[in-house]
Amino acid sequence: MQLFNLKDHSEAVCFAEAVKRGIGREQGLFFLDRIEPFSPAKLESLLALPLVERSCRVLRHLIGDEVPELEKIIAAAFNFKAPLVKADDNLYALELFHGPTLAFKDFGARFMARVLSAVRGDKHLTILTATSGDTGAAVADAFYGQPGIDVVVLYPKGKISLLQEKLIATLGGNIRAVEIDGTFDECQDLVKRAFDDQDFRLKVGLNSANSINISRLLAQVCYYFEAAAQLSALQRKGLVFSVPCGNFGNITAGLIAKALGLDSRFVISCNANDTVPRYLQSGKWEPRATIATLSNAMDISRPNNWPRVEALVRMMGWQLDDFAFGSLSDDETRTAMRVLHDKTGYVLEPHAAIACKILKDNLRPGETGVFLGTAHPAKFKEIVDATLGIDEPLPPALARRARLESIKTELKPDYDSLKAFMLKELSLV
C-alpha cells in the first residue's frame, strides 16, 4: 500500500512508514492515491461477518500485508461492541461509546497504538496530540504503560468537560496532561510547530495520534460497515449517515467506506464552528475565531482533515454538492436533546444531538438514517442532566476515574514553553 503526501505528491511512503511519521513534509497529510472497491457480492458477504473478522478483511484490503499479526491487533483493539439502537422512526444511533474511554476515538486510538508498537522497532517514540475532548482520553488509555512510548496530550483550558479531563489527567506514568490557556486550534498549532521543528522532532521521536495519522482513519472505516451490517438489505438501499464534524476525520473514514462500495449518503453536521457549511454554500474558505460550545469536541474552525475529504471527492469523481449539511446553535442543540427524549426516551449528548437533528432535517422518504453517537451521555452529565431533567448515571469505569485527582501542567499557547517542558519531562536536557 502506498500513501502520498497531499502537499508534496513526490513523497510516497508505505502504510507502516506513514504511521511512524504521522505527517509528511510541509505538514502534508498522507492519503491513499486510489481505492479499489469491493464487488457487490463481496460486500454482501462481508456484511454477513462479525465485526472483528469483517474488519480484518476490510483493513487487509486497504493495508495489504505490511503489519505483522494484523488479525491479532484488530481483535485486541476492537474488543467491544458498536450497537445500532433505534432512536426514532427510521432513525438509528450508532453507539460508538462502549469502549474503555466511552467515545468513538477508542476504535482508532487502540488500533493505532497496537500498529505503532508492531512497526516501531526499538525506536523510542513521543506521541504529541491535541484534543478538543475525546481524542486525548482515548490516546492516553491506548498507550498507557507501553514501554518505549511517552505521550503528551494538549487540551484547551476550560473547554473540555471535567470528566473528559479526568480520563486524560489521572493516569500518570508515561502520560502527561498539558492544559493550554487557549483554544483547540492553538493546541493544534503547537503540534504543527513541533512537527516543523526537525531537530526537536528527531530528538524526541515525535509522532501524533490525532486523526492526521492515517491508521486512526482506517480503523474508523470499519464501524460504518458494522452499522450497515445491522440493517436489513432493504434499509441499506437508502442509507444516510449523519456525522458530527470537528476535525473531519470521522467523516473522512465514512467516505472511504463509501469508496469501498458502501452505498450511502452523508450529512455534515456542525455546531457554531461552521467553516465547512459556509464553504459549501459560498465556495469561500473563511475560518473564524473558534467559539466554545456545548459540543466541545467539535469546536474546531480549521479542520485538519478537510484536504483529505476534497482529495477523496476528486479521486472518486463525486461533487461537494452531493453533501447535505447543517449547523446548530447551543439553544438548538438543547432543543434537539429535549425533543427526542420527550418523544422516545433516548438520551442524546450534545454532539449526537446535532447529528440527529440535522439528519432529521435532511432525511428523504424511504431512507434510513444513522447518526453517530460519538460519546457516552455521562461524559456530559452536567449538560445532559440540566437539559433533560434527569440524573444520568456514570458508568463504573468513569465513576472510578472521576474520584481521582488530575495530574496536569498548565502552559500558555507558546511553542518554546511546550518544547522546554517536553525536553525536561523526557529527560532530554
RASUL-V834366 format. One record per run of one state. SS is the DSSP state (H for helix, E for strand, C for the rest). FROM is the first residue (numbers start at 1). TO is the last residue. Records with the same first field share a line. If there is no record, write none. Layout:
SS = FROM-TO, FROM-TO
This chain:
C = 1-1, 6-11, 22-24, 28-29, 33-39, 48-50, 64-69, 78-83, 89-90, 96-102, 104-104, 120-124, 132-134, 144-148, 157-161, 170-174, 182-183, 197-197, 205-205, 208-213, 230-232, 237-238, 245-248, 260-264, 271-274, 283-295, 299-305, 317-319, 323-323, 328-329, 345-349, 363-367, 374-374, 376-376, 389-395, 403-407, 413-414, 426-429
E = 2-5, 12-14, 30-32, 84-88, 91-95, 103-103, 125-131, 149-156, 175-181, 206-207, 239-244, 265-270, 324-327, 368-373, 375-375, 408-412
H = 15-21, 25-27, 40-47, 51-63, 70-77, 105-119, 135-143, 162-169, 184-196, 198-204, 214-229, 233-236, 249-259, 275-282, 296-298, 306-316, 320-322, 330-344, 350-362, 377-388, 396-402, 415-425
